[in-house]
Amino acid sequence: MGLWLLETFLSRDDISEAMRQSVIDLEVQRCVFNAKAATINWSIKRIGKALADIEHAVSFQR
């Protein structure tokens, strides 16, 4: 959602506590999802580098 939008929405007085909690829960889920995606992306990148290193080492075999 973005911090500015989240803070602006949550600062409103006309938002019910249930809606406020739902939005906070959704934002937490979004943050966790993004962290997992970043971890997966980093892992894939690192695995690709390791495979390239292995292929390079194996290329010296006769």
C-alpha positions in Angstrom: 0.0 0.0 0.0 2.9 2.4 0.7 3.7 4.0 4.0 2.3 7.4 3.1 -1.1 6.0 2.0 -1.2 3.6 5.0 -0.5 6.4 7.5 -2.9 8.8 5.8 -5.7 6.2 5.9 -5.0 5.1 9.5 -4.9 8.7 10.7 -8.6 9.3 9.7 -11.1 9.5 12.5 -14.0 8.0 10.5 -12.4 4.5 10.1 -13.8 1.8 12.3 -11.4 -0.2 14.6 -12.3 -3.4 12.7 -11.4 -1.7 9.3 -8.2 -0.3 10.8 -7.2 -3.7 12.0 -8.0 -5.3 8.7 -5.8 -2.8 6.8 -3.0 -3.3 9.3 -3.3 -7.1 8.9 -3.3 -6.7 5.1 -0.2 -4.5 5.2 1.6 -7.0 7.4 0.8 -9.8 5.0 2.0 -7.7 2.1 5.3 -7.0 3.9 5.8 -10.7 4.7 5.0 -11.7 1.0 7.5 -9.1 -0.2 10.2 -10.4 2.1 9.6 -14.0 1.0 9.7 -12.9 -2.7 13.0 -11.1 -2.1 14.4 -14.2 -0.4 13.4 -16.4 -3.3 14.8 -14.0 -5.9 18.1 -13.8 -4.0 18.2 -17.6 -3.7 17.6 -18.0 -7.4 20.2 -15.5 -8.3 22.7 -17.2 -6.0 21.9 -20.7 -7.4 22.4 -19.4 -10.9 25.8 -18.0 -9.9 26.7 -21.4 -8.3 25.7 -23.3 -11.4 27.8 -21.0 -13.6 30.8 -21.5 -11.3 30.2 -25.3 -11.4 30.0 -25.2 -15.2 33.2 -23.2 -15.4 35.0 -25.7 -13.2 33.7 -28.7 -15.1 34.8 -27.1 -18.4 38.4 -27.9 -17.4 37.7 -31.6 -17.4 39.2 -33.6 -20.2 
